[in-house]
Amino acid sequence: MVLLVSDSFAYGTDPREAPVWYLAALLAVTGAIFLTLLRIVPKTTPRSGLVLWVIGLGLVMRAAMLPSTPILEDDFYRYLWDGAVVNQGINPYAHAPGMAAVDSELDLLAAQSGAVVERVNYPGLRTIYPPVAQAAFAAAHWLAPWSLTGWRLTVIVFELAALSLLFALLRDLNRSPLWAALYWWNPLAIVQLVNAGHMDALILPFVLGAIWLAARGRTIWASASLALAVGVKVWPVLLVPLLLAPTLSDWRKTATALAVFAITAGLLATPVLYAGLDETSGFLAYGRHWQVNDALFMTVAWLVNLAAAPFAGAGFDTTALAKLLTGSGLIATSLWLARRGAGDAESLCRHATIVVAALFLFSPAQYPWYYVWLLPLLALAPRLSLLSLTALLPLYYLRFYFEARGEPGWFDHGVVWIEYLPVLGLLGWEWLRARRPLLPAPKNGGFGLAR
């Protein structure tokens, strides 16, 4: 159905004329049906034929998205442009796409790109994507220049790598491999990664690889894998305490692992820093200005504004202070969980799930494709509360409907709470349930896994 409706969202279509409500309802209903897996998987014997069925059906659903029209998303144009720039040996952090008309190095690429360079969003900003992501963009361009299909196939390759590691972790946890369907069949993941072509699939094998290696005591290799994850998105730095905590009794091993992480991440940051951070830097612009589809961060920012009201003349940047507070809270959460962790696979998976869930829920920008970061971890430590976002996050698409009508407040202060209040309520219920010793613990890794 998504494939059939996608043509109604061709580039340039006015959201007021596109079937946005139908799309949101379709994905929400599909997500609600998907949640029945939480009941089905624990009751199903994991035969090899069923595992192959899980893999095959997930591939079929992704293949069905290959000819689809991207729905209300255009980030992939930046990926295609960056991939071409890197293939030409040009530092993508030094040039914004909007400079193509005045920069001889980029002028030829712009001519070759067709509509790509014209459709890159925020063309006056230099790229925000770190070097490992740039390498993937370049590989896709080398295989199929300027091709969305080539990029989508690259995404699927990274997804398959993540799926392989997910099976390995499930085996180490002595859990059914069928739990991998919580990620591999997730309709929101398929739409966001293959139809929309978002690059967030790139981070999954590096994060899962780091957890798998750390659980096996290979902390130095785990640190290298986590540093590569930081080379896709910066947030995996929050997982460093979880990976290093089990090695604290051996300070040499801890120091070596920390050095490997720091040196690798530092080398990856070099081209970004060399190009400079100014008002055209995508990194700085994102950190300062992006705020969308948030509920908890909006609440934190409101409380900070309220507390700072008596000091209004002091020139406080209350939004920056709210980001500092939430960031500090995330770091504190990771450190606290690291102290409680045993270093085994179950502890690492459970605590990583909590950190990434907190990151997503408190982020100033909560795009549906960011939720993909969490999905493989939820296959390892399932929670109904967090998985319910599969059915609720499609309401994000209503943002386009209300903004096109000049009524963003209906979304920013109304729809976002419909998305997140059920999740927060279920999280509270799970916490209370975990505190009551008379209730039986979930079996076979069932939903509500909180212990």
N, C-alpha and C positions, 0 to 999 in steps of 0.2 A: 504493500500500500504506500509506503514511503517513496518507493521508486516511482510509482504512478503519479503521486502528488507533487514530486519534486520539480517537474517542468513548470509548475505554476509559480515557482520562485526563481525564475531566470534572472540573471544579473540586471539590475536596473528596474525591476518590477516594484511598483509602489506597494508597500506593505498594506496600505488601505484596500488594495484590490486583490491581494493574495489571501488564500484560505488559512490565515494564521490560527484562528480559533480551532479549525478542524485539525490542523497539524498538532497543536498542543493537546487536544483531546485524544487524538489517535495515539500519540506517544505515551500519554498518561495511562490510557487503558492498557496498552501493550505492556507498560511497565508494571501495572498492577497484576496482570496475568503472569508476568515473569516471576513475581514474588512467590507464586505457588511452588517454585522450586525448593523453597525453604522447607516445605512439607514433604515434597516428593523425594528429594535426594536421600534423607536419612532412612527412608523405607525401601530404597532400591539397592539391590546387590550389584556391586561394581564389576560386572563382567567385561572382558576385553572388548567384546563387540559393542557394548554400550559406550565405552570410552571412545572408540573409533567413531561412533555415531555422534558423540558430543563434538569431537574435533571436526568431523565432516560437515555437520549442519552449521557450525559456526563459520566454516569456510564458505559454504554456499550462501549464507546470509551476507557475508562480506563481498562475495563475487557479485551478488545482486546489486550492490551499491556502486560498483565500478562505473556503469554507464549513467548513473544518476546525476542530476543537476544539483550542485551544492545549495543547501537551503539556508538562506539568510546569513551566510558567512562568506568572508572573502580573505581570511588570513593567509590562505594557501598562495595567493598571488605574491605575497612577500617571500614565502619560501622559495617559489620558483625563481623570483628575481635574485634572492640571495645566493641560491645555488649556482646561477649563471655567473654572478659576480665572483664567487670563490673560484669557480672553474677557470676564470680568466686571470687568477693570481692576484686579485685585488682585495684589499682588506675591506670587508663589508661594513666594519664599524667606522670607517673613515669617510663614507659617502652615503648620503641620503638619496633614495630613488628620485626625489624631486630635483636633484642636481644634474640629472642626465642631460638636460638640454644645454647646460653650460659647462659640462665636464667631458672632455674629449675621450677619456677612458671609458665612460659609461654611454656615450652617445651611440656607438655602434651596437652595444647590447640593447639599448632602448629600441633601436630600429628593428633588431631581430625579434624582439619580444612580442611584437604585435600589441595586443590590448593589455598584456600583463603589467607593464610599467605604469600604464594609465589607471589601473585598477588597484594598485597597491594602496592600502589604507595608511593614513598619516605619512604621506610621501616626504614631508619635511623633516621627519625624524629618522635618525640612523637606527639600524636594526637592534632589536632587543634580545635576539636569540644567541645564546652562548656557542662556543666553538664546536662542541660535539654535535650539536644540532646543525650547525653550518656544514659540518662534514657530511651529514646525512642528506642535507639539501643538495650539496655538490654531487654526491653519489647518484641521487635521483636524476639530476640534470645530465650527468655523464651518460646514464643509461637511456634516457629519453628526454631530450632538451625541451623545456617549456611545456611538459606534459603533465596534466593533472593525474591522468591514469598511471603514469610512471611513478609519480609521488605516492599515490594511493597504494600501489604495489609495494613500495618501500615501507610504508606504514605497516602493511600486513606482515612483512618479513619481521619487523621488530615485534609485532604482536605475537607471532609464532615463537620467537625467542623467549618472550615473556611467558607464554603458555608452557613451554618446556620447563622453565624454572619453576613455574607454579606446580606442575606435576611433581617435580623433584621435592619441593618443600612439603607438599601433601603426603608424599611417601615417607619423608622423614618424620612427619607428625603422626604417622600411622592413621591417616584419614582417607576416606574414599576419594579417588581421583575425580569422581563425578562432581565434587564441589567446585571444580574448575569452571563449570558451566555458569556459576554466578558472575564470572567475568566474561567468559568466552561467548555466552549467549546474551549478554546484557544488551538490550536494544538501544539504550542511550549511548553506550560505548561504540556500538557499530555505526550509529548515525553520526556521532561526533568525530570519530576517527577516520571513517572511510567516506561517508557522504560529504561531511564538511572538511575532511582532510586535515584536521588539527594535528599538530606535531607532538602532542603529549604522549603518544604511544612510545616515543623514543626513550623516555625516561624509565619505563617499566622494567626492561631486562636488567638495567644497571642497579636499580634499587632492589629488585628481587635477588639478583646475583649477590649483592652485598650482604643481604640477610642470610642467604643460603651459605655463603662462605664463612660468615661470622659464626653461625650456628655450628659449623664443623671445626671451629677453632682456627680457621685460616684468616686471622684478623688483618694481616698486612694486605693480602689480596682483596679482602672485603673493603679496606680503606681505599684501595685503588679504584675498585668498582664504584664506590660511593662518590669519589672525586669525579669520575666520568659522568655520574648522574648529575652532579653539580654543573658539569659542562653542558647539560641540556636545560636544566632549570636550577635556580639557586637554592630552592627550599630544602633539598636533601641534607644540607649541612646540619639541620635540626636532628638528624638521626645519628650523628657522630657520637654523642654520649652513650647511646644504646649499644653501639658496636664496640666501643672501647672499654666500657665498664667492666666486663668480665676479665680484662687483662691487667687491671690495676695492681694486682698482686705481683706482677712481673713488669717493673717500670721500664725495662729495656724494650720489651715487646710493645708496650703502650707508646713509648717515645718513637719507636720505629714506625709503627702504624700511623701515628699522628703526623710524623714527618712525611711519610709517603702521601698521605692525604693532602697536607698543606702544600707540598712541592708540586704535586700533580694539578691541584686546583689553581695554584699560583701561576703555573705555566699556561694553563688554559685561559686565565684572566689577562695574560700579557697583551694580546692584540686589542682587547677592549680598552685597557688602560693606556696603551700606546696611542690609540686614536683620540683619547681625551674624553672627558665627561663635561659637557656643557649643555646649553639649553636645547641643542639638537639631539642629545643622547636619548635613545629610547628607554634606556635603563632608568635615568633620572626622571623622565616624563612619566613613566609608568608608576614609579614609586611615589611621586608627588600627587598625581592627578587621578589615577584610575580608582573608581569606586562605583560598583554596580552590583545589583542583585544581592546585596548584603542585608542581613537582619541583625546579627549579634554585633558586628562592628559598628553598625549604625547606632545601636544602643550604647555601646561604649563611647562613641564620639559624642552622643547626646549628653551622657553623664559627665564627660570631660568638659563640654561646653557649659553645662550647668554649674560645675564646680569652679570653672574659671570666670564665671560671670562677674563676681566682685572685683576681678582684676582685669576687666576689659581694656583698660587703658595701658596695660603693660605690654601689649603687642604679642600675646601668646599665639602661636600657631596650634590651635587646639586639635586639628586633624593630625598633624605630625605627632603631637603628644599622645593621641589615641593610638596611633600606629606604634609608637615606642612602647606603650603599655601592653598592647596585645603581643607585640614581638617579644617583650621581656617575659610575658606570661607563657608563651610557647617554649622559650628556652628553659624556663624554670620547670615546666612540665616534663620536658625531655630529661633534664638532669634528675628530677625526682623519680621518674620511672627507671632511669639507669641505675639508681641506687637500689631499687626493688627487684631488678632483673637478675635472673640466674644465668643468663647467657645461652640457654638452650633455645631450640627453634621455636617452641611454643611461646616462651616468654618474649623473644624478640618479635615474633609476628604480632602478638597481642599488643605489645607496647608501641610498636611502629604504627599499628592501626590507630591507636589512641592519638598519637602525635599528629599523624597526617589528617585524621578526622578533625582534630582541634584546629589545625592549620586551615583546612577548608572552611569550617564553620565560622571562624573568626576573621577570615580574610576580607579586606575591603572589596575585592573583586571575586565573585563566586560564579564564574562561568560554568556551564554544565560540563564542558570538556575538562575542567580542573578536577571534577569528580572522578574522572578516569584514574587519577593517581591513586585513589583509594580502593578501586574495585578489586584488583588482584589480592590486596590485603584482606578484603572482606570475604574472599573465597577461603582464606586461611583462618580468619577469626570472624565468623558471620555474626552480624547484628541486624535484627529486623529494623531497628530505628534508622540506621545509616543506609541500609539497602532500600528503604522506602523512598529515598531520594530519587531512585530510578523512575518512580511514578510521579513524583512531585516536581522535579527540576524541569520537565518539559514546559511548565508554566512560564519559564523564562522567555519563551518565544512571544508571549503576550506583551513583553516590553516593546517590541517593534510596532505592534498594533497601537498601543497607547501613545508612544512617541510620535508616530506618524500623524496622530490627531492632535498633537500639542497638549497631551494630558499625561505626562510622565508620572505625575504624583500618584495616579491610580495604581501604577505598578510599584513605584518606589516605596510607597507607604501602605499599600494594601496587598497586592499579589505576593510580595516577598514573604509576608507573614503567613499566607496560605501555604506557601512552600515549606517554611521552616518550623512553624509552631507544632505540627504533628511530629516532626522529627525530634524536637526538644522534649515534647511530652513523652514519646516512646523511650528516649534516653533516660528520662527521669524514672519511668516505670521499670526499665531494666536495672537501673542502679538500686532502686528499692527492692526489687526481686532478688538481686545478688546479696543484699544485706540480710535477707530472711532465711535462716538456716533450715527451716522446715520445708522449704520448697526444693524439689529435686533439681539437681544440676542438669543442664541440657546434655543429651546423649549424642554421640557420633558427630560432635562439632555442630550441633543444631543452632538455630538462630537464638540470639540472646546470650551468646558465649561471652561471659564477662569475668570469668574467674581465672 
